[in-house]
Amino acid sequence: MQLLVFYLLSHLEQHMLPCMSKKFFGLECPGCGLQRSVLLLFEGEFVAAFTLYPAIYTLIPLFFLLIIDRFSRAKSINFLVIVFSIASVALILINYFIKLIH
């Protein structure tokens, strides 16, 4: 089982999509770091994943809430989707501007 997980992680790492914005313009896009952050989560590097892409911890619950919302129309889920969406966008923009400054 561990061998399979190791193979999948190494396969994912070798086949990551390049950032076209960074490639053509030399500037990172707001999504830069998301793929590597997810990979770090799979490897158990939680602090490194947050350091690389802080919005990862709001995007994951948002993803699952959107799936749940698709099958359930509870108003509390709609409220949580809105809260996590706003938090995700705010974290993505703050992280992007910090990257631009440095």
Secondary structure as UniProt FT lines:
FT   HELIX           2..14
FT   HELIX           20..25
FT   TURN            30..33
FT   HELIX           34..42
FT   TURN            43..44
FT   HELIX           46..52
FT   TURN            54..55
FT   HELIX           56..71
FT   HELIX           75..101
//
